[in-house]
């Protein structure tokens, strides 16, 4: 019967904790992504209102 080799002691590895990474990602989302989306939405609404007003003015002028 072959001899068993002694167990090799492995160094202890600290388990990876994803919580700080998730917290940082959520903070970046709250600080950067959400305001960027709000600005983009405001620009789209402003552009939509401007196009609507321009179309209404063109329609009004066409009635004259």
SEVO-195799 format. One record per atom (N, C-alpha, C, O): residue in three letters; x, y, z. Coordinates in steps of 0.05 Angstrom, whole numbers, plus 5000, padded with zeros to 4 digits. Layout:
residues N
ALAXYZ ...
end
This chain:
residues 64
UNK501749765000 UNK500050005000 UNK501850255000 UNK503650275016 UNK501250454982 UNK502950684981 UNK502650865006 UNK500550875018 UNK504850995012 UNK504751175035 UNK503251425029 UNK503451535007 UNK501751515048 UNK500251775044 UNK502152005050 UNK503751995069 UNK502052205033 UNK503752445038 UNK502452615060 UNK499952625061 UNK504052735076 UNK502852905097 UNK501253135084 UNK501953235063 UNK499253225098 UNK497653455088 UNK499353705086 UNK500953765103 UNK499053835064 UNK500554085059 UNK498954315071 UNK496654365064 UNK500154455090 UNK498654675102 UNK498454905083 UNK500555015075 UNK496054985076 UNK495655215058 UNK495455465074 UNK494555465097 UNK496455675063 UNK496255935077 UNK493356015078 UNK491855965059 UNK492656145099 UNK489856225101 UNK489356465083 UNK490956655083 UNK487256455068 UNK486556675050 UNK484056815060 UNK482056685067 UNK484257075062 UNK481857225071 UNK479757205049 UNK480257255026 UNK477357125057 UNK475257095036 UNK474457375025 UNK474557575039 UNK473857374999 UNK473157624986 UNK470457724996 UNK468457574995 UNK470257965005 UNK467758085013 UNK466858284992 UNK468158494990 UNK464758234977 UNK463958414956 UNK462358664966 UNK461858844950 UNK461758674991 UNK460058895002 UNK461259164997 UNK459859344987 UNK463859215002 UNK464959484997 UNK464859554967 UNK464459784960 UNK465359354950 UNK465259404921 UNK462459484912 UNK462059664896 UNK460459334923 UNK457659394916 UNK456959674926 UNK455559824913 UNK457859744951 UNK457260004962 UNK458460224945 UNK457160424940 UNK460860184935 UNK462160384918 UNK460660414892 UNK460360634881 UNK459860184880 UNK458360194855 UNK455760334858 UNK454960494841 UNK454360284880 UNK451760424884 UNK452260724889 UNK450560884881 UNK454460794902 UNK454961074907 UNK455561224881 UNK454661444877 UNK457161094864 UNK457761214837 UNK455161234821 UNK454661444808 UNK453461034823 UNK450861054809 UNK449261284819 UNK448061434803 UNK449161324845 UNK447561534857 UNK448761814851 UNK447262004846 UNK451361834851 UNK452762094847 UNK453062174818 UNK453162414812 UNK453261974800 UNK453962034772 UNK451761964753 UNK450862134738 UNK450861724754 UNK448961624734 UNK446261754736 UNK445061834717 UNK445161764761 UNK442461864765 UNK442362164756 UNK440462234741 UNK444162334765 UNK444062614755 UNK444462644725 UNK443162814712 UNK446162464713 UNK446562474684 UNK443962404670 UNK443162534650 UNK442562204680 UNK439962124668 UNK437962354671 UNK436362404652 UNK437962484694 UNK436062704698 UNK436562934679 UNK434763054668 UNK439163004675 UNK439863214656 UNK439063144628 UNK437963304613 UNK439562894620 UNK438762804593 UNK435762814590 UNK434762904569 UNK434262724610 UNK431362734609 UNK430363024606 UNK428563074591 UNK431563204622 UNK430763484621 UNK431363604593 UNK429763754583 UNK433663534581 UNK434263634555 UNK432363524534 UNK431463674516 UNK431563274536 UNK429663154517 UNK426963284520 UNK425563344500 UNK426063344545 UNK423463474549 UNK423563754538 UNK421763844524 UNK425763894543 UNK426064174532 UNK426064174502 UNK424764334489 UNK427463984490 UNK427463964461 UNK424763894450 UNK423864004430 UNK423363714464 UNK420563644456 UNK418663884457 UNK417063924439 UNK418964034478 UNK417164274481 UNK417864474459 UNK416064594447 UNK420464514453 UNK421264704432 UNK420264614405 UNK419264784390 UNK420364364399 UNK419364264373 UNK416364294371 UNK415264374351 UNK414964234393 UNK412064274394 UNK411264564390 UNK409464614374 UNK412664744403 UNK412065034400 UNK412665124371 UNK411165284360 UNK414865024360 UNK415565094333 UNK413464994313 UNK412665134295 UNK412464754318 UNK410464634300 UNK407764794303 UNK406364844284 UNK407164874328 UNK404765024333 UNK404865294319 UNK402965394308 UNK407265424321 UNK407565684308 UNK407365654278 UNK406165824265 UNK408665444267 UNK408465404238 UNK405565354229 UNK404665454208 UNK404065204245 UNK401265154239 UNK399665414240 UNK397965464223 UNK400165574261 UNK398765824264 UNK399366014241 UNK397566154231 UNK401866024232 UNK402566194209 UNK401266094183 UNK400666244165 UNK400965834182 UNK399765724157 UNK396765794155 UNK395665794133 UNK395565854178 UNK392665934178 UNK392266214169 UNK390066294160 UNK394366374171 UNK394066664164 UNK393966694134 UNK393766924124 
end
